[in-house]
Amino acid sequence: MTDQITIRVGSIEDLLAVQACIAAAYAPYISVIGKAPAAMRTDFAPHLMQGNVQIATCDGELVGLMVTISGPDYLEVRSVAVMPSFQRRGLGRRLMAWAEEQARSLGHRTLRLYTNAKLQDLVTMYEGMGFVTREKKHDGGYDRVFMSKNI
């Protein structure tokens, strides 16, 4: 499946498709967290205009995305979203591998991310990718797990 996927930098023209992907991918987490995940409240237009959104397409249709922000010595993954029909097929891992490649190309030795502490399945998945927990704290109205991976 992932051989048919193309990853490219998003543009403002992708805004509606990005919002639809975020809504579809994160909706199941509302009942677990007790409110809309932070990504569902994010204004993606500035991220798109700054080139911080990577778009995964299949046959020209947006099927996943990732938002990354470059720090002084790390790349931070802010959001990963995959359309439900493409979940559990390796696309999230492919996006994360892309983030590692991007971090290396920028000269960074660390990849960072955070996830909601109530989403233990995501914490476990990231641990399986080699991420370790750096900190747990209440941040931005959410209980979050901050993780990093040396690359």
C-alpha positions in Angstrom: 0.0 0.0 0.0 2.6 2.6 1.0 4.4 2.2 -2.4 1.5 4.1 -3.9 1.9 7.0 -1.4 3.6 10.2 -2.3 4.8 12.7 0.4 5.1 16.4 -0.4 5.1 19.7 1.3 1.6 21.1 1.7 0.4 24.4 0.5 -2.5 26.7 1.5 -4.6 25.0 -1.2 -4.6 21.9 0.9 -6.3 23.6 3.9 -9.7 22.0 3.5 -8.3 18.6 2.9 -6.0 18.9 6.0 -9.0 20.0 8.2 -11.0 17.0 6.9 -8.2 14.6 7.6 -7.6 16.0 11.1 -11.3 15.8 11.9 -11.6 12.2 10.7 -8.4 10.9 12.3 -8.8 12.5 15.7 -12.6 12.2 16.2 -12.3 8.8 17.9 -10.1 10.4 20.6 -12.7 12.8 21.8 -14.5 10.2 24.0 -11.1 9.0 25.4 -9.8 12.5 26.2 -13.1 14.0 27.2 -12.8 16.9 24.7 -11.5 17.6 21.2 -7.8 16.9 20.9 -5.6 20.0 20.5 -5.0 19.2 16.8 -8.7 19.6 16.1 -8.5 23.2 17.4 -5.3 24.1 15.5 -5.3 26.7 12.7 -3.3 24.9 10.0 -3.2 27.9 7.6 0.0 29.3 9.1 1.7 25.9 9.2 0.8 25.4 5.6 2.1 28.8 4.6 5.4 28.2 6.4 5.9 24.8 4.8 5.5 22.9 8.0 2.9 20.4 6.8 3.8 17.3 4.9 1.0 15.8 2.9 0.7 12.1 2.0 -1.4 11.4 -1.1 -2.6 8.4 -2.9 -3.8 8.9 -6.5 -3.7 12.7 -5.8 -6.0 12.5 -2.8 -4.8 13.5 0.7 -4.7 10.4 2.9 -2.4 11.6 5.7 -0.4 14.4 7.0 2.3 15.5 9.5 3.1 18.8 11.0 6.8 19.4 11.9 8.6 22.3 13.4 12.3 22.7 13.4 13.9 23.6 16.7 17.5 24.7 17.3 18.8 21.1 17.5 15.7 18.9 17.0 12.7 18.4 14.7 9.4 18.3 16.5 6.4 16.3 15.2 3.3 18.3 16.2 0.6 16.3 14.5 0.2 13.1 12.6 -3.1 12.2 11.1 -4.1 9.4 8.7 -7.5 9.0 7.1 -9.4 6.1 8.8 -9.5 4.1 5.5 -5.6 4.2 5.4 -4.9 3.5 9.1 -3.1 0.4 10.2 -1.4 0.1 6.8 2.0 1.6 7.6 1.4 5.2 6.6 1.9 6.7 10.0 5.2 4.8 10.3 6.2 6.0 6.8 5.5 9.6 7.8 7.6 9.2 11.0 10.4 7.7 8.9 10.2 10.8 6.6 10.5 13.0 9.7 13.7 11.2 10.8 15.1 11.7 7.3 14.1 15.4 7.4 15.7 15.8 10.8 19.0 14.3 9.7 19.0 16.5 6.5 18.7 19.5 8.8 21.6 18.3 10.9 19.4 17.5 13.9 20.2 14.5 16.1 16.8 14.4 17.9 13.2 13.9 16.9 10.6 15.1 19.5 6.9 14.7 19.8 4.1 14.8 22.4 0.9 13.0 22.7 -2.0 13.0 25.1 -1.4 10.9 28.2 -4.8 9.3 27.9 -3.9 7.8 24.6 -1.7 5.0 25.9 -1.9 3.1 22.6 -0.1 6.0 21.0 2.5 6.2 23.7 3.1 2.4 23.3 3.4 2.8 19.5 5.9 5.6 19.8 7.9 3.6 22.3 8.0 0.8 19.8 9.5 3.3 17.3 12.3 4.0 19.7 10.9 7.1 21.5 11.4 7.5 25.2 9.4 9.6 27.6 11.2 12.8 28.7 8.4 14.4 30.7 4.8 14.1 31.6 2.9 17.3 32.5 -0.3 19.3 32.1 0.2 21.6 29.1 -2.2 23.7 27.1 -5.2 22.2 28.9 -4.1 18.6 28.3 -2.1 16.0 30.1 0.7 15.3 27.8 3.6 12.9 27.4 6.7 14.5 25.9 8.9 12.0 24.1 12.1 12.1 22.1 14.3 9.8 20.0 18.0 10.2 19.2 18.7 9.6 15.5 
